[in-house]
Amino acid sequence: MIGFIGGGNMAEAIVKGMLQSSRYKKEDIVVSEPRDERRKYLKETFQIKTTSDNRQVVKEAPIIVLAVKPQNMDEVLREISVEIDDTKTIVSIAAGISLSYLKEKLKTSKLIRVMPNTPALVQEGMSVISLYSCLPMELVAPVRDIFMSIGKVIHLPEEKMDAVTALSGSGPAFIAYFLECLINAGEKLGLTYENSSELTIQTLIGTSRLLEEGISLQKIREMVTSPGGTTAAGLLTFQKMNFQNIITEALQSAFNRSKELGRR
């Protein structure tokens, strides 16, 4: 049994991925969620067990995924701590919540921190796993399998997690914002919003496919850029405006905020 505390978008994405794989059945999943409408939606959509009682989830499931917002974590941990012992494996997907913080609140060392990202909604997520201590593979493998059902998984030490949060956690929003800017710029050049959107999004999809075929970012850029051509002129503007510095500063801000959340 896999238990989820919190039934928001990321929990839904994970549940969807699990059920679409051949490894899990609907009877293997229970979700606690305080909102009545959300519980009803999850139950009707996935035919899984739902409840408003967080403690019930902890009692029933040996693996508990904490899918709550960082600002709500302290309250949730106080509520469930009496039910936690060393038979439970606790998995947190909350940004900025450290493993040492979880250890301080809970009576178990079976603690795993995971940073998934929004493309998990279409089973193309990128999840990074960090362990509190050296856990046996029979404990880690089931957790890895859960997140493999929504995309790719890598293992990194927790000290890298703030950087992961900034890059792959926040990255989809940064990429979406860049695409919004491209669409708006296309409109200013005389295209309709619909035409500019279609051109931008298909260009992203096509470029992603080139990357999937093993063509490097540098090679793609070289393939498109002719000396003295239109692409070269555009790239020169990026360089003059120090586009790299803008990206670096944006990630640094996200990195700093992740650390601030952890200190709470």
ABEGO torsion letter per residue (X at the ends): XBBBBEABAAAAAAAAAAAABAABBAAABBBBBABAAAAAAAAAAAGBBBBABAAAAAAABABBBBBBBAAAAAAAAAAAAAABBAABBBBBABBGBBAAAAAAABBBABBBBBBBBAAAAAGABBBBBBBABBBBAAAAAAAAAAAAAAEBBBBBBAAAAAAAAAAAAAAAAAAAAAAAAAAAAAAAAGBBAAAAAAAAAAAAAAAAAAAAAGBBAAAAAAAABBBGBAAAAAAAAAAAAGAAAAAAAAAAAAAAAAAAAAAX
